[in-house]
Amino acid sequence: MALSAPWGGDMRLHVATLFALRRDPWSPVDPLMGVSEGSPYFSPYAYVLTFAGWIGDLEPLTVLRAAGVLNIAFWLWALRRFCRRLGEGRAVFASAVLFCLLLWGLKPQAWSGFVGLYSLSWTMAYPSLFATALMLLAWDLFLDLRDERPGWSVPAALALLLALLVLIHPFTAVNTVLGLAAFALAAPRAVLRRWRLAPAAAGAVALALLWPFTNVTSLLGAPSGMAEIHWTLVDDLWADLGFAHYGLALVGLPALVARRARPLGREMLLLFGLAAAVLCVASAFGSWGFARVIPVAVLPLHLSAAAWLTEAGRHRRIMYPVTATACAVGLVGNQGGLTRPLWAPVRAATLAEWQSRDPATGYQDLVSRIRPGQVVAAETEWAGRVVNERGAYSLVPGWPYPFAETGADGTGAEAARRADSDVLFGSGTAPARRAEVTGRYGVACVLADLSSPVLAPGALPGFRTVSTAGSVGLSCRG
């Protein structure tokens, strides 16, 4: 799948990040517009992949494909390690993997941090899956520190993992903290006796702040600029009472309650309660970004069901057919994750019937003429994302991106850039005004629909149409 499946969505953003780091790893500019030094996407994860690409002389997309396979292996190893706390034997781990992949709903979401089969078919190379494995390892270390009396190696490792989580995927870092809070509430006296937790937390903050390529404090202002994109997750929670997207996970609810006195039973119940409370409060106050805690609301259900199946009791006679049926239904819902590698020999209409979206954009045949590092004015958001996938910069960001700093000439201000983009593609704009906009930002090419005024003869002095594909054209200087 990693080698043959077509990619789309945020994969283009991560490809752009590796392009930016490959150009200048020591003073990189943001991968979307190239107007600000540093970016939240310049994480240790991105740097490791960049250096791996250098060593192997590999293109960014090839590096990310390989990273997807390694991320899956790392997540499985971390999950197996954590599952040992739920019960003995391989059955707990095997069941947990099956439930994590399938027990979501008939309409599963493809979001970073969501480990359903369909979601992973798109996001396995994203930093979020690597961070999810780190989260499980951080929880495991915390439980070691809470329940035993280790030396300084465990607190030091925990501090490092927490710092990496903040830098690699802040949403997963929040989920990690929810888990730590649940584990602390499950045994508050033990936590209070472990004074090494305090320096571990302080060390994590210090390490995150010391990372030179990301200003962690800039993330504090991100939710207001990125909240709207998470509205669909909140809507899924209330549509059909959430059953369409997450209903199959409720198979684990009886196990969650019944296992409250079993190993990690209280912890799983508290984690589910905390995550549910965060979702309710955040939804009430319109903080849509907190919908990203859904994975840690679902995870306790998956893990509890896996552990309960391996424990003796009459409930097993009921749970076996119920969970087997739920997994079969979940496989139908996640079938899009299995059909994506078959993209070449099957028709798009068939993929749509199998709940797998078309990753094609209509721009792929044009962007081969765009060189990494060029500035391209794209008429649509999706066109801008394809431009970034080539390692080029877009006039305006194709993703919500409230991190770019404003330069002295104002060219870094997103609002100013969007206003100038509207001028460039506007129907009543004079050619000289368009030339002024393209000159200000050093625009090398314009990517737009052939019916767009900017591609009309004489509409943009110094530019000519160099390629067309379908209804889209590429116009460049010269």
Salt bridges, closest charged atoms under 4 A:
GLU59 OE1 - ARG22 NH2 3.64
ASP140 OD2 - ARG81 NE 2.81
ASP140 OD1 - ARG85 NE 2.56
ASP144 OD1 - ARG85 NH2 2.46
ASP147 OD1 - ARG146 NE 2.67
ASP236 OD1 - HIS245 NE2 3.12
GLU267 OE2 - ARG146 NH1 2.94
GLU311 OE2 - ARG259 NE 2.93
GLU311 OE2 - ARG262 NE 3.54
GLU381 OE2 - ARG385 NH2 3.24
GLU389 OE1 - ARG12 NE 3.05
GLU414 OE2 - ARG418 NE 3.00
ASP420 OD2 - ARG440 NH1 2.73
GLU436 OE1 - ARG433 NH1 3.66
GLU436 OE2 - ARG440 NH2 2.90
